[in-house]
Amino acid sequence: ELRLVNLADALGFSTHLLSKVINKKSGKNFNQFVNDYRLNEAKRLLIDNPDYSIKSIYFDVGFNNKATFYNAFKKEFRCTPSEFRDSMISS
């Protein structure tokens, strides 16, 4: 699991400094930043790997729960992952 404290330790920063940098550069807190990255990576995988299961995708990008992934994806992209994939296949 990706956590601010683990990333800060790996980079040799304090959690406060890393949090400040992420917020300043992205305008988001750490959790928002990570979720946005995960959702965009899921979107890329849906496009690039049409035969890859959605379950595999949400696990690969770091979501552990289908409902959490679907809710976050729908909130960000205004469609479910399945609807998004279907729209990419039909276009």
MOPAC internal coordinates of N, CA, C and O (Angstrom, degrees):
PM7 1SCF
backbone

  N    0.0000 0     0.00 0     0.00 0    0    0    0
  C    1.4630 1     0.00 0     0.00 0    1    0    0
  C    1.5265 1   108.76 1     0.00 0    2    1    0
  O    1.2310 1   121.28 1   -46.63 1    3    2    1
  N    1.2998 1   115.15 1   133.37 1    3    2    1
  C    1.4594 1   121.33 1  -179.79 1    5    3    2
  C    1.5255 1   109.26 1   -83.44 1    6    5    3
  O    1.2310 1   121.19 1   -60.38 1    7    6    5
  N    1.3234 1   115.34 1   119.62 1    7    6    5
  C    1.4610 1   120.88 1   179.57 1    9    7    6
  C    1.5162 1   108.92 1  -129.02 1   10    9    7
  O    1.2310 1   120.91 1   -29.69 1   11   10    9
  N    1.3095 1   115.86 1   150.31 1   11   10    9
  C    1.4582 1   121.96 1  -178.57 1   13   11   10
  C    1.5230 1   111.30 1   -55.59 1   14   13   11
  O    1.2310 1   120.02 1   134.86 1   15   14   13
  N    1.3093 1   117.56 1   -45.14 1   15   14   13
  C    1.4660 1   121.17 1  -177.02 1   17   15   14
  C    1.5317 1   110.70 1   -63.40 1   18   17   15
  O    1.2310 1   119.88 1   140.41 1   19   18   17
  N    1.3299 1   117.83 1   -39.59 1   19   18   17
  C    1.4658 1   121.01 1   179.87 1   21   19   18
  C    1.5256 1   111.32 1   -67.75 1   22   21   19
  O    1.2310 1   120.70 1   136.98 1   23   22   21
  N    1.3226 1   116.27 1   -43.02 1   23   22   21
  C    1.4607 1   120.32 1   179.29 1   25   23   22
  C    1.5265 1   110.76 1   -66.09 1   26   25   23
  O    1.2310 1   120.64 1   136.88 1   27   26   25
  N    1.3138 1   116.37 1   -43.12 1   27   26   25
  C    1.4684 1   120.45 1   178.68 1   29   27   26
  C    1.5273 1   110.52 1   -60.32 1   30   29   27
  O    1.2310 1   120.31 1   135.44 1   31   30   29
  N    1.3188 1   117.01 1   -44.56 1   31   30   29
  C    1.4698 1   120.77 1   178.10 1   33   31   30
  C    1.5253 1   111.16 1   -60.95 1   34   33   31
  O    1.2310 1   120.49 1   135.75 1   35   34   33
  N    1.3322 1   116.68 1   -44.25 1   35   34   33
  C    1.4666 1   120.94 1  -178.87 1   37   35   34
  C    1.5262 1   111.83 1   -63.69 1   38   37   35
  O    1.2310 1   120.61 1   146.74 1   39   38   37
  N    1.3254 1   116.43 1   -33.26 1   39   38   37
  C    1.4609 1   121.16 1  -179.05 1   41   39   38
  C    1.5266 1   113.16 1   -90.41 1   42   41   39
  O    1.2310 1   120.61 1   169.59 1   43   42   41
  N    1.3227 1   116.44 1   -10.41 1   43   42   41
  C    1.4580 1   120.51 1  -179.34 1   45   43   42
  C    1.5195 1   113.76 1    79.00 1   46   45   43
  O    1.2310 1   120.38 1  -154.55 1   47   46   45
  N    1.3349 1   116.88 1    25.45 1   47   46   45
  C    1.4630 1   122.32 1   178.17 1   49   47   46
  C    1.5196 1   109.74 1  -109.83 1   50   49   47
  O    1.2310 1   120.96 1   -19.42 1   51   50   49
  N    1.3206 1   115.77 1   160.58 1   51   50   49
  C    1.4603 1   119.04 1   169.26 1   53   51   50
  C    1.5304 1   107.04 1   -76.49 1   54   53   51
  O    1.2310 1   120.65 1   -24.07 1   55   54   53
  N    1.3181 1   116.35 1   155.93 1   55   54   53
  C    1.4664 1   119.24 1   178.40 1   57   55   54
  C    1.5198 1   110.39 1   -63.37 1   58   57   55
  O    1.2310 1   120.65 1   143.89 1   59   58   57
  N    1.3178 1   116.37 1   -36.11 1   59   58   57
  C    1.4628 1   120.51 1   179.77 1   61   59   58
  C    1.5242 1   110.85 1   -62.09 1   62   61   59
  O    1.2310 1   120.41 1   132.87 1   63   62   61
  N    1.3255 1   116.83 1   -47.13 1   63   62   61
  C    1.4641 1   120.52 1  -178.92 1   65   63   62
  C    1.5266 1   111.01 1   -64.89 1   66   65   63
  O    1.2310 1   120.03 1   134.21 1   67   66   65
  N    1.3187 1   117.55 1   -45.79 1   67   66   65
  C    1.4636 1   120.47 1  -179.90 1   69   67   66
  C    1.5210 1   110.93 1   -61.89 1   70   69   67
  O    1.2310 1   120.45 1   137.32 1   71   70   69
  N    1.3096 1   116.74 1   -42.68 1   71   70   69
  C    1.4607 1   120.98 1   178.04 1   73   71   70
  C    1.5222 1   111.00 1   -60.52 1   74   73   71
  O    1.2310 1   120.69 1   136.77 1   75   74   73
  N    1.3246 1   116.28 1   -43.23 1   75   74   73
  C    1.4670 1   121.56 1   179.04 1   77   75   74
  C    1.5244 1   111.71 1   -62.59 1   78   77   75
  O    1.2310 1   120.51 1   135.93 1   79   78   77
  N    1.3207 1   116.63 1   -44.07 1   79   78   77
  C    1.4692 1   121.28 1  -179.33 1   81   79   78
  C    1.5290 1   110.49 1   -64.04 1   82   81   79
  O    1.2310 1   120.33 1   133.73 1   83   82   81
  N    1.3193 1   116.98 1   -46.27 1   83   82   81
  C    1.4688 1   120.69 1   179.58 1   85   83   82
  C    1.5166 1   109.94 1   -60.93 1   86   85   83
  O    1.2310 1   120.72 1   134.90 1   87   86   85
  N    1.3251 1   116.22 1   -45.10 1   87   86   85
  C    1.4583 1   120.38 1  -179.50 1   89   87   86
  C    1.5210 1   111.37 1   -63.32 1   90   89   87
  O    1.2310 1   120.35 1   137.23 1   91   90   89
  N    1.3172 1   116.93 1   -42.77 1   91   90   89
  C    1.4654 1   120.79 1  -178.08 1   93   91   90
  C    1.5276 1   111.41 1   -67.39 1   94   93   91
  O    1.2310 1   120.27 1   137.10 1   95   94   93
  N    1.3258 1   117.09 1   -42.90 1   95   94   93
  C    1.4668 1   121.29 1  -176.80 1   97   95   94
  C    1.5251 1   113.18 1   -76.75 1   98   97   95
  O    1.2310 1   120.34 1   145.48 1   99   98   97
  N    1.3263 1   116.96 1   -34.52 1   99   98   97
  C    1.4663 1   119.42 1  -174.20 1  101   99   98
  C    1.5243 1   114.19 1  -109.23 1  102  101   99
  O    1.2310 1   120.60 1   161.72 1  103  102  101
  N    1.3384 1   116.46 1   -18.28 1  103  102  101
  C    1.4595 1   119.50 1  -175.09 1  105  103  102
  C    1.5205 1   112.64 1    74.77 1  106  105  103
  O    1.2310 1   120.85 1  -165.12 1  107  106  105
  N    1.3411 1   115.97 1    14.88 1  107  106  105
  C    1.4645 1   121.07 1  -177.74 1  109  107  106
  C    1.5194 1   109.48 1  -129.61 1  110  109  107
  O    1.2310 1   121.26 1   -23.25 1  111  110  109
  N    1.3328 1   115.20 1   156.75 1  111  110  109
  C    1.4556 1   117.46 1   172.56 1  113  111  110
  C    1.5311 1   108.76 1   -78.75 1  114  113  111
  O    1.2310 1   120.35 1    -7.38 1  115  114  113
  N    1.3103 1   116.94 1   172.62 1  115  114  113
  C    1.4620 1   121.54 1  -174.87 1  117  115  114
  C    1.5243 1   111.93 1   -57.01 1  118  117  115
  O    1.2310 1   120.06 1   132.33 1  119  118  117
  N    1.3305 1   117.50 1   -47.67 1  119  118  117
  C    1.4662 1   120.35 1  -177.88 1  121  119  118
  C    1.5224 1   111.73 1   -63.45 1  122  121  119
  O    1.2310 1   120.04 1   138.70 1  123  122  121
  N    1.3250 1   117.53 1   -41.30 1  123  122  121
  C    1.4643 1   120.52 1   176.95 1  125  123  122
  C    1.5261 1   110.61 1   -63.36 1  126  125  123
  O    1.2310 1   120.77 1   136.97 1  127  126  125
  N    1.3192 1   116.14 1   -43.03 1  127  126  125
  C    1.4610 1   121.94 1   179.72 1  129  127  126
  C    1.5305 1   110.67 1   -59.47 1  130  129  127
  O    1.2310 1   120.35 1   132.64 1  131  130  129
  N    1.3202 1   116.93 1   -47.36 1  131  130  129
  C    1.4653 1   121.56 1  -179.33 1  133  131  130
  C    1.5253 1   110.44 1   -65.98 1  134  133  131
  O    1.2310 1   119.97 1   135.44 1  135  134  133
  N    1.3305 1   117.66 1   -44.56 1  135  134  133
  C    1.4611 1   119.49 1   179.76 1  137  135  134
  C    1.5189 1   111.67 1   -63.42 1  138  137  135
  O    1.2310 1   119.85 1   139.96 1  139  138  137
  N    1.3225 1   117.88 1   -40.04 1  139  138  137
  C    1.4655 1   120.46 1   176.85 1  141  139  138
  C    1.5235 1   110.71 1   -61.29 1  142  141  139
  O    1.2310 1   120.73 1   136.78 1  143  142  141
  N    1.3192 1   116.20 1   -43.22 1  143  142  141
  C    1.4663 1   119.60 1   177.64 1  145  143  142
  C    1.5293 1   110.41 1   -61.14 1  146  145  143
  O    1.2310 1   120.45 1   132.88 1  147  146  145
  N    1.3187 1   116.74 1   -47.12 1  147  146  145
  C    1.4683 1   121.05 1  -179.14 1  149  147  146
  C    1.5237 1   111.40 1   -61.11 1  150  149  147
  O    1.2310 1   120.41 1   137.12 1  151  150  149
  N    1.3179 1   116.82 1   -42.88 1  151  150  149
  C    1.4655 1   120.32 1  -179.43 1  153  151  150
  C    1.5255 1   111.53 1   -66.51 1  154  153  151
  O    1.2310 1   120.16 1   139.19 1  155  154  153
  N    1.3085 1   117.31 1   -40.81 1  155  154  153
  C    1.4653 1   119.75 1   178.19 1  157  155  154
  C    1.5245 1   111.71 1   -68.44 1  158  157  155
  O    1.2310 1   120.42 1   145.51 1  159  158  157
  N    1.3105 1   116.81 1   -34.49 1  159  158  157
  C    1.4647 1   120.27 1   175.26 1  161  159  158
  C    1.5302 1   109.99 1   -67.87 1  162  161  159
  O    1.2310 1   119.89 1   140.18 1  163  162  161
  N    1.3220 1   117.81 1   -39.82 1  163  162  161
  C    1.4649 1   121.19 1   176.42 1  165  163  162
  C    1.5242 1   110.28 1   -62.02 1  166  165  163
  O    1.2310 1   120.53 1   137.41 1  167  166  165
  N    1.3075 1   116.59 1   -42.59 1  167  166  165
  C    1.4683 1   121.42 1   178.17 1  169  167  166
  C    1.5327 1   110.09 1   -60.12 1  170  169  167
  O    1.2310 1   120.34 1   135.74 1  171  170  169
  N    1.3136 1   116.96 1   -44.26 1  171  170  169
  C    1.4663 1   120.73 1   178.74 1  173  171  170
  C    1.5260 1   111.07 1   -62.54 1  174  173  171
  O    1.2310 1   120.50 1   136.80 1  175  174  173
  N    1.3258 1   116.64 1   -43.20 1  175  174  173
  C    1.4631 1   120.36 1   179.15 1  177  175  174
  C    1.5228 1   111.77 1   -64.97 1  178  177  175
  O    1.2310 1   120.05 1   142.86 1  179  178  177
  N    1.3207 1   117.50 1   -37.14 1  179  178  177
  C    1.4648 1   120.76 1   177.35 1  181  179  178
  C    1.5264 1   110.98 1   -62.48 1  182  181  179
  O    1.2310 1   120.51 1   142.54 1  183  182  181
  N    1.3164 1   116.63 1   -37.46 1  183  182  181
  C    1.4673 1   121.46 1   179.89 1  185  183  182
  C    1.5290 1   110.72 1   -74.69 1  186  185  183
  O    1.2310 1   120.59 1   132.22 1  187  186  185
  N    1.3202 1   116.48 1   -47.78 1  187  186  185
  C    1.4647 1   121.27 1  -172.43 1  189  187  186
  C    1.5237 1   114.34 1   -79.28 1  190  189  187
  O    1.2310 1   120.20 1   159.52 1  191  190  189
  N    1.3196 1   117.23 1   -20.48 1  191  190  189
  C    1.4740 1   121.18 1  -174.82 1  193  191  190
  C    1.5233 1   110.89 1  -132.56 1  194  193  191
  O    1.2310 1   119.93 1  -106.87 1  195  194  193
  N    1.3296 1   117.74 1    73.13 1  195  194  193
  C    1.4660 1   119.88 1  -175.02 1  197  195  194
  C    1.5318 1   114.56 1   -62.05 1  198  197  195
  O    1.2310 1   119.83 1   159.54 1  199  198  197
  N    1.3266 1   117.94 1   -20.46 1  199  198  197
  C    1.4676 1   120.13 1   179.87 1  201  199  198
  C    1.5279 1   113.51 1   -94.02 1  202  201  199
  O    1.2310 1   120.36 1   175.66 1  203  202  201
  N    1.3087 1   116.92 1    -4.34 1  203  202  201
  C    1.4592 1   122.40 1  -179.61 1  205  203  202
  C    1.5255 1   108.62 1   -77.23 1  206  205  203
  O    1.2310 1   119.75 1   -47.91 1  207  206  205
  N    1.3096 1   118.09 1   132.09 1  207  206  205
  C    1.4677 1   119.86 1  -177.16 1  209  207  206
  C    1.5292 1   111.10 1   -68.08 1  210  209  207
  O    1.2310 1   121.52 1   -31.64 1  211  210  209
  N    1.3046 1   114.69 1   148.36 1  211  210  209
  C    1.4657 1   119.88 1   178.76 1  213  211  210
  C    1.5272 1   109.98 1   -63.83 1  214  213  211
  O    1.2310 1   120.47 1   144.04 1  215  214  213
  N    1.3155 1   116.70 1   -35.96 1  215  214  213
  C    1.4687 1   119.96 1   177.29 1  217  215  214
  C    1.5274 1   110.50 1   -60.47 1  218  217  215
  O    1.2310 1   120.29 1   135.01 1  219  218  217
  N    1.3220 1   117.04 1   -44.99 1  219  218  217
  C    1.4672 1   120.40 1   177.95 1  221  219  218
  C    1.5172 1   110.94 1   -61.66 1  222  221  219
  O    1.2310 1   120.83 1   140.33 1  223  222  221
  N    1.3255 1   116.02 1   -39.67 1  223  222  221
  C    1.4627 1   120.30 1  -179.43 1  225  223  222
  C    1.5213 1   110.71 1   -63.84 1  226  225  223
  O    1.2310 1   120.20 1   130.58 1  227  226  225
  N    1.3364 1   117.23 1   -49.42 1  227  226  225
  C    1.4687 1   116.33 1  -176.27 1  229  227  226
  C    1.5203 1   111.94 1   -67.47 1  230  229  227
  O    1.2310 1   119.72 1   148.80 1  231  230  229
  N    1.3205 1   118.13 1   -31.20 1  231  230  229
  C    1.4661 1   119.11 1   174.06 1  233  231  230
  C    1.5272 1   110.97 1   -68.90 1  234  233  231
  O    1.2310 1   120.48 1   136.78 1  235  234  233
  N    1.3223 1   116.68 1   -43.22 1  235  234  233
  C    1.4692 1   120.68 1  -178.10 1  237  235  234
  C    1.5238 1   112.89 1   -61.95 1  238  237  235
  O    1.2310 1   120.26 1   145.99 1  239  238  237
  N    1.3259 1   117.11 1   -34.01 1  239  238  237
  C    1.4700 1   119.12 1  -178.29 1  241  239  238
  C    1.5249 1   112.81 1   -89.54 1  242  241  239
  O    1.2310 1   120.31 1   177.19 1  243  242  241
  N    1.3313 1   117.01 1    -2.81 1  243  242  241
  C    1.4590 1   118.98 1   171.94 1  245  243  242
  C    1.5128 1   117.23 1   109.59 1  246  245  243
  O    1.2310 1   120.08 1  -172.47 1  247  246  245
  N    1.3377 1   117.45 1     7.53 1  247  246  245
  C    1.4617 1   119.25 1   173.80 1  249  247  246
  C    1.5223 1   107.83 1   -90.98 1  250  249  247
  O    1.2310 1   120.26 1   -40.92 1  251  250  249
  N    1.3144 1   117.11 1   139.08 1  251  250  249
  C    1.4577 1   121.34 1  -178.93 1  253  251  250
  C    1.5162 1   112.83 1  -105.35 1  254  253  251
  O    1.2310 1   120.70 1   178.19 1  255  254  253
  N    1.3238 1   116.26 1    -1.81 1  255  254  253
  C    1.4529 1   120.68 1  -173.14 1  257  255  254
  C    1.5250 1   109.44 1  -140.15 1  258  257  255
  O    1.2310 1   120.76 1   -50.79 1  259  258  257
  N    1.3269 1   116.15 1   129.21 1  259  258  257
  C    1.4678 1   121.30 1  -178.04 1  261  259  258
  C    1.5223 1   111.50 1   -60.65 1  262  261  259
  O    1.2310 1   120.05 1   134.12 1  263  262  261
  N    1.3186 1   117.51 1   -45.88 1  263  262  261
  C    1.4694 1   120.74 1  -176.85 1  265  263  262
  C    1.5245 1   111.03 1   -62.77 1  266  265  263
  O    1.2310 1   120.29 1   137.58 1  267  266  265
  N    1.3177 1   117.05 1   -42.42 1  267  266  265
  C    1.4681 1   120.58 1   178.76 1  269  267  266
  C    1.5194 1   110.38 1   -62.34 1  270  269  267
  O    1.2310 1   120.46 1   135.68 1  271  270  269
  N    1.3300 1   116.72 1   -44.32 1  271  270  269
  C    1.4633 1   121.00 1   178.76 1  273  271  270
  C    1.5253 1   110.95 1   -62.40 1  274  273  271
  O    1.2310 1   120.20 1   129.38 1  275  274  273
  N    1.3185 1   117.23 1   -50.62 1  275  274  273
  C    1.4690 1   120.71 1  -178.30 1  277  275  274
  C    1.5276 1   110.99 1   -60.33 1  278  277  275
  O    1.2310 1   120.21 1   135.65 1  279  278  277
  N    1.3197 1   117.21 1   -44.35 1  279  278  277
  C    1.4695 1   119.96 1  -179.90 1  281  279  278
  C    1.5247 1   111.62 1   -63.18 1  282  281  279
  O    1.2310 1   120.22 1   135.80 1  283  282  281
  N    1.3179 1   117.19 1   -44.20 1  283  282  281
  C    1.4671 1   120.74 1   179.48 1  285  283  282
  C    1.5247 1   110.85 1   -66.23 1  286  285  283
  O    1.2310 1   120.16 1   138.05 1  287  286  285
  N    1.3289 1   117.31 1   -41.95 1  287  286  285
  C    1.4672 1   121.42 1  -179.92 1  289  287  286
  C    1.5258 1   110.06 1   -63.45 1  290  289  287
  O    1.2310 1   120.80 1   133.54 1  291  290  289
  N    1.3210 1   116.07 1   -46.46 1  291  290  289
  C    1.4677 1   119.83 1  -178.99 1  293  291  290
  C    1.5274 1   111.34 1   -64.99 1  294  293  291
  O    1.2310 1   120.09 1   141.51 1  295  294  293
  N    1.3031 1   117.43 1   -38.49 1  295  294  293
  C    1.4642 1   120.89 1   178.47 1  297  295  294
  C    1.5273 1   110.66 1   -64.18 1  298  297  295
  O    1.2310 1   120.49 1   139.22 1  299  298  297
  N    1.3300 1   116.67 1   -40.78 1  299  298  297
  C    1.4689 1   121.21 1  -177.34 1  301  299  298
  C    1.5271 1   112.82 1   -77.06 1  302  301  299
  O    1.2310 1   120.37 1   137.39 1  303  302  301
  N    1.3413 1   116.90 1   -42.61 1  303  302  301
  C    1.4641 1   120.30 1  -171.40 1  305  303  302
  C    1.5316 1   114.31 1  -112.89 1  306  305  303
  O    1.2310 1   120.40 1  -179.95 1  307  306  305
  N    1.3266 1   116.84 1     0.05 1  307  306  305
  C    1.4697 1   123.55 1   176.45 1  309  307  306
  C    1.5271 1   114.10 1    61.76 1  310  309  307
  O    1.2310 1   121.07 1  -150.69 1  311  310  309
  N    1.3134 1   115.57 1    29.31 1  311  310  309
  C    1.4626 1   122.05 1   172.72 1  313  311  310
  C    1.5277 1   107.24 1  -161.25 1  314  313  311
  O    1.2310 1   120.81 1   -16.90 1  315  314  313
  N    1.3135 1   116.05 1   163.10 1  315  314  313
  C    1.4598 1   119.26 1   177.03 1  317  315  314
  C    1.5269 1   109.08 1   -78.68 1  318  317  315
  O    1.2310 1   120.01 1   -16.12 1  319  318  317
  N    1.3148 1   117.58 1   163.88 1  319  318  317
  C    1.4652 1   119.16 1   175.97 1  321  319  318
  C    1.5333 1   112.48 1   -57.60 1  322  321  319
  O    1.2310 1   120.28 1   140.89 1  323  322  321
  N    1.3226 1   117.08 1   -39.11 1  323  322  321
  C    1.4696 1   120.81 1   178.43 1  325  323  322
  C    1.5189 1   111.29 1   -64.22 1  326  325  323
  O    1.2310 1   120.49 1   135.95 1  327  326  325
  N    1.3239 1   116.68 1   -44.05 1  327  326  325
  C    1.4658 1   120.26 1   177.91 1  329  327  326
  C    1.5257 1   110.59 1   -62.75 1  330  329  327
  O    1.2310 1   120.54 1   139.02 1  331  330  329
  N    1.3230 1   116.57 1   -40.98 1  331  330  329
  C    1.4638 1   120.37 1   178.82 1  333  331  330
  C    1.5202 1   110.39 1   -62.00 1  334  333  331
  O    1.2310 1   120.53 1   131.55 1  335  334  333
  N    1.3261 1   116.60 1   -48.45 1  335  334  333
  C    1.4714 1   120.50 1  -179.99 1  337  335  334
  C    1.5235 1   110.60 1   -60.31 1  338  337  335
  O    1.2310 1   120.35 1   134.85 1  339  338  337
  N    1.3231 1   116.95 1   -45.15 1  339  338  337
  C    1.4713 1   120.47 1   179.52 1  341  339  338
  C    1.5194 1   111.44 1   -59.95 1  342  341  339
  O    1.2310 1   120.33 1   140.58 1  343  342  341
  N    1.3226 1   116.97 1   -39.42 1  343  342  341
  C    1.4678 1   119.96 1  -179.76 1  345  343  342
  C    1.5288 1   111.05 1   -68.50 1  346  345  343
  O    1.2310 1   119.98 1   149.04 1  347  346  345
  N    1.3220 1   117.64 1   -30.96 1  347  346  345
  C    1.4676 1   120.84 1   177.88 1  349  347  346
  C    1.5263 1   110.99 1   -73.41 1  350  349  347
  O    1.2310 1   120.55 1   143.79 1  351  350  349
  N    1.3194 1   116.55 1   -36.21 1  351  350  349
  C    1.4675 1   121.10 1  -179.72 1  353  351  350
  C    1.5224 1   110.53 1   -69.64 1  354  353  351
  O    1.2310 1   120.65 1   140.91 1  355  354  353
  N    1.3337 1   116.36 1   -39.09 1  355  354  353
  C    1.4674 1   120.01 1  -176.46 1  357  355  354
  C    1.5231 1   113.32 1   -80.72 1  358  357  355
  O    1.2310 1   119.79 1   171.05 1  359  358  357
  N    1.3288 1   118.00 1    -8.95 1  359  358  357
  C    1.4737 1   118.38 1  -178.97 1  361  359  358
  C    1.5126 1   112.69 1  -101.29 1  362  361  359
  O    1.2310 1   120.10 1   180.00 1  363  362  361

